[in-house]
Amino acid sequence: MKLAMIGFGQAGGKIVDKFLEYDERTGSGIVRSAVAVNTAKADLLGLDRVPEENRVLIGQARVKGHGVGADNELGAEIAEEDIDEVQGAIDNIPVHEVDAFLIIAGLGGGTGSGGSPVLAKHLKRIYTEPVYGLGILPGSDEGGIYTLNAARSFQTFVREVDNMLVFDNDAWRKTGESMEAGYAEINDEIVKRFGILFGAGEVEQSGEVAESVVDSSEIINTLGGGGVSTVGYAAEEVDLDDSGSGLLSRFRDDESRDSMDTANTTNRITSLVRKAALGRLTLPCEIDGAERALLVLSGPPRELNRKGIERGRKWLEEQTGSMEVRGGDYPVSDSSYVASVILLSGVHNVPRIKELQQVAIEAQDNIDDIRDESEENLETLVEDEEDELDPLF
């Protein structure tokens, strides 16, 4: 699946950079175009792979390149005012070559949480391609203002996109881990899962033929009903050098050996499907009641088979209660792992979202205090960063 990725805010830009690195390393060809949008110069300067001409600094007249100090209302206002500058970078995207737009943003800060829903609404008004969001929820230890921003942004973002893919930092940060190390590891996990998912259908570069093809239309159809989505992942290392030439194999005929290999492959696939669905999801939830699902198996061609994929798909149907469960494989000949990625779309029983909704309701009682905190953060940022950076634009 070929995507036009737009990273909005600090977290969004870093993750787009990671996706570009993943593309270089794997040759998956997911990112057709990459754009980074921010109100902070320093964040744009810190990117490694997003082309400089596609780094868009907005809000210079309001915040002078210092960011919005976690004020997502200000972030939304600036996005509205400077949407033409963002569109200028998007105009360079060969839209006829992309399957969808993906807006990536951390929902705890000010720029991403405020601006990403504004951009989603703008893109949907202009283009016919689907517009998806990948929203990163802040950890509960990051502070009340970030939780509030996420609660408010989440509701708006879901409404403006065709589907909202979610990654919850709270479920992934390790106790005692530094924030910088934690986020670097989390970004790797995000790109690993979504890289395999969106890489499905782009295997013609390697020349491998899938047993059961998953192309971009399957992903689009799975996400087509809207709502909130989560992704599960499980992997197992395989021995690429296992030629089956040991002493025991000499006493087996080819047919029995093939039968045993097929049985082992099928069992591994069905086991990985269960681990992916019942393990740690990007947004923890009960999978029962998911409206749609997509199963993608990735790995060496000999470790993938149609029977295992079909068994895994039927198991997912039973567990979710959905009749819209698609499945297929993504062969990668030089991989030493078999991986299962499961996309669950239209999930409902999500404790974290219920928690955010409650936060949004309670926040109305102390909204003035929260705004004062945002203004103080902005003033501090401006004072600390004044004259520290040379103009980028």
MOCORHU-V998361 format. One record per pair of residues at least 24 apart in sequence whose C-alpha atoms are under 7 Angstrom apart, sorted by sequence separation. I is the first residue (numbers start at 1). J is the second residue. If there is no record, write none. Layout:
# MOCORHU-V998361
i=[I | I]
j=[J | J]
This chain:
# MOCORHU-V998361
i=[41 | 58 | 40 | 41 | 5 | 39 | 40 | 2 | 3 | 4 | 39 | 40 | 2 | 3 | 4 | 5 | 6 | 7 | 8 | 9 | 10 | 39 | 107 | 133 | 1 | 2 | 3 | 4 | 5 | 6 | 7 | 8 | 9 | 20 | 39 | 100 | 101 | 102 | 103 | 104 | 105 | 106 | 107 | 108 | 132 | 2 | 3 | 4 | 5 | 6 | 7 | 8 | 17 | 56 | 99 | 100 | 101 | 102 | 103 | 104 | 105 | 106 | 107 | 108 | 131 | 132 | 133 | 134 | 135 | 136 | 137 | 138 | 139 | 140 | 290 | 292 | 301 | 17 | 100 | 101 | 102 | 103 | 104 | 105 | 106 | 107 | 131 | 132 | 133 | 134 | 135 | 136 | 137 | 138 | 139 | 288 | 289 | 291 | 293 | 294 | 295 | 296 | 297 | 298 | 299 | 300 | 301 | 17 | 102 | 130 | 132 | 133 | 134 | 135 | 136 | 137 | 138 | 287 | 288 | 289 | 290 | 292 | 293 | 294 | 295 | 296 | 297 | 298 | 299 | 300 | 301 | 10 | 14 | 17 | 136 | 287 | 288 | 292 | 293 | 294 | 295 | 296 | 297 | 298 | 299 | 300 | 296 | 298 | 299 | 300 | 54 | 75 | 300 | 75 | 79 | 113 | 299 | 72 | 109 | 113 | 235 | 72 | 76 | 80 | 108 | 234 | 265 | 270 | 299 | 70 | 71 | 72 | 75 | 76 | 79 | 108 | 114 | 117 | 121 | 265 | 266 | 269 | 273 | 299 | 70 | 75 | 109 | 113 | 117 | 120 | 193 | 269 | 298 | 299 | 69 | 72 | 73 | 108 | 120 | 234 | 266 | 267 | 270 | 298 | 68 | 72 | 76 | 107 | 108 | 234 | 266 | 270 | 297 | 298 | 68 | 107 | 117 | 233 | 297 | 232 | 296 | 297 | 232 | 296 | 107 | 295 | 296 | 232 | 295 | 232 | 294 | 295 | 232 | 294 | 231 | 232 | 293 | 294 | 230 | 231 | 293 | 230 | 292 | 293 | 230 | 292 | 290 | 291 | 292 | 290 | 291 | 290 | 291 | 290 | 289 | 290 | 289 | 33 | 163 | 162 | 163 | 164 | 165 | 166 | 286 | 162 | 163 | 164 | 165 | 166 | 276 | 285 | 286 | 163 | 164 | 165 | 276 | 277 | 285 | 32 | 276 | 284 | 285 | 273 | 272 | 158 | 222 | 222 | 39 | 222 | 38 | 72 | 12 | 12 | 4 | 11 | 12 | 211 | 212 | 3 | 11 | 211 | 2 | 3 | 4 | 5 | 6 | 7 | 8 | 9 | 240 | 2 | 3 | 4 | 5 | 6 | 7 | 8 | 239 | 1 | 3 | 4 | 5 | 6 | 7 | 238 | 3 | 197 | 237 | 238 | 237 | 238 | 236 | 237 | 9 | 235 | 236 | 8 | 9 | 235 | 236 | 8 | 235 | 234 | 235 | 234 | 233 | 234 | 8 | 233 | 232 | 233 | 231 | 232 | 231 | 232 | 231 | 214 | 230 | 231 | 168 | 214 | 229 | 230 | 167 | 168 | 213 | 214 | 229 | 230 | 166 | 167 | 212 | 213 | 229 | 166 | 212 | 228 | 229 | 211 | 228 | 229 | 210 | 227 | 228 | 210 | 226 | 210 | 223 | 208 | 222 | 203 | 200 | 197 | 193 | 30 | 30 | 28 | 15 | 19 | 18 | 28 | 1 | 1 | 1 | 1 | 1 | 151 | 151 | 151 | 152 | 151 | 148 | 148 | 1 | 1 | 145 | 71 | 70 | 69 | 69 | 69 | 68 | 69 | 66 | 66 | 66 | 41]
j=[65 | 82 | 65 | 66 | 31 | 65 | 66 | 29 | 30 | 31 | 66 | 67 | 30 | 31 | 32 | 33 | 34 | 35 | 36 | 37 | 38 | 67 | 135 | 161 | 30 | 31 | 32 | 33 | 34 | 35 | 36 | 37 | 38 | 49 | 68 | 129 | 130 | 131 | 132 | 133 | 134 | 135 | 136 | 137 | 161 | 32 | 33 | 34 | 35 | 36 | 37 | 38 | 47 | 86 | 129 | 130 | 131 | 132 | 133 | 134 | 135 | 136 | 137 | 138 | 161 | 162 | 163 | 164 | 165 | 166 | 167 | 168 | 169 | 170 | 320 | 322 | 331 | 48 | 131 | 132 | 133 | 134 | 135 | 136 | 137 | 138 | 162 | 163 | 164 | 165 | 166 | 167 | 168 | 169 | 170 | 319 | 320 | 322 | 324 | 325 | 326 | 327 | 328 | 329 | 330 | 331 | 332 | 49 | 134 | 162 | 164 | 165 | 166 | 167 | 168 | 169 | 170 | 319 | 320 | 321 | 322 | 324 | 325 | 326 | 327 | 328 | 329 | 330 | 331 | 332 | 333 | 43 | 47 | 50 | 169 | 320 | 321 | 325 | 326 | 327 | 328 | 329 | 330 | 331 | 332 | 333 | 330 | 332 | 333 | 334 | 89 | 110 | 335 | 111 | 115 | 149 | 335 | 109 | 146 | 150 | 272 | 110 | 114 | 118 | 146 | 272 | 303 | 308 | 337 | 109 | 110 | 111 | 114 | 115 | 118 | 147 | 153 | 156 | 160 | 304 | 305 | 308 | 312 | 338 | 110 | 115 | 149 | 153 | 157 | 160 | 233 | 309 | 338 | 339 | 110 | 113 | 114 | 149 | 161 | 275 | 307 | 308 | 311 | 339 | 110 | 114 | 118 | 149 | 150 | 276 | 308 | 312 | 339 | 340 | 111 | 150 | 160 | 276 | 340 | 276 | 340 | 341 | 277 | 341 | 153 | 341 | 342 | 279 | 342 | 280 | 342 | 343 | 281 | 343 | 281 | 282 | 343 | 344 | 281 | 282 | 344 | 282 | 344 | 345 | 283 | 345 | 344 | 345 | 346 | 345 | 346 | 346 | 347 | 347 | 347 | 348 | 348 | 93 | 223 | 224 | 226 | 227 | 228 | 229 | 349 | 226 | 227 | 228 | 229 | 230 | 340 | 349 | 350 | 228 | 229 | 230 | 341 | 342 | 350 | 98 | 342 | 350 | 351 | 340 | 340 | 227 | 292 | 293 | 111 | 294 | 111 | 149 | 104 | 105 | 98 | 105 | 106 | 305 | 306 | 98 | 106 | 306 | 98 | 99 | 100 | 101 | 102 | 103 | 104 | 105 | 336 | 99 | 100 | 101 | 102 | 103 | 104 | 105 | 336 | 99 | 101 | 102 | 103 | 104 | 105 | 336 | 102 | 296 | 336 | 337 | 337 | 338 | 337 | 338 | 111 | 337 | 338 | 111 | 112 | 338 | 339 | 112 | 339 | 339 | 340 | 340 | 340 | 341 | 116 | 341 | 341 | 342 | 341 | 342 | 342 | 343 | 343 | 327 | 343 | 344 | 282 | 328 | 343 | 344 | 282 | 283 | 328 | 329 | 344 | 345 | 282 | 283 | 328 | 329 | 345 | 283 | 329 | 345 | 346 | 329 | 346 | 347 | 329 | 346 | 347 | 330 | 346 | 331 | 345 | 331 | 345 | 330 | 330 | 341 | 341 | 198 | 199 | 199 | 187 | 191 | 191 | 202 | 198 | 199 | 200 | 201 | 202 | 356 | 357 | 359 | 360 | 360 | 359 | 360 | 215 | 216 | 370 | 374 | 374 | 374 | 377 | 378 | 378 | 381 | 381 | 382 | 385 | 392]
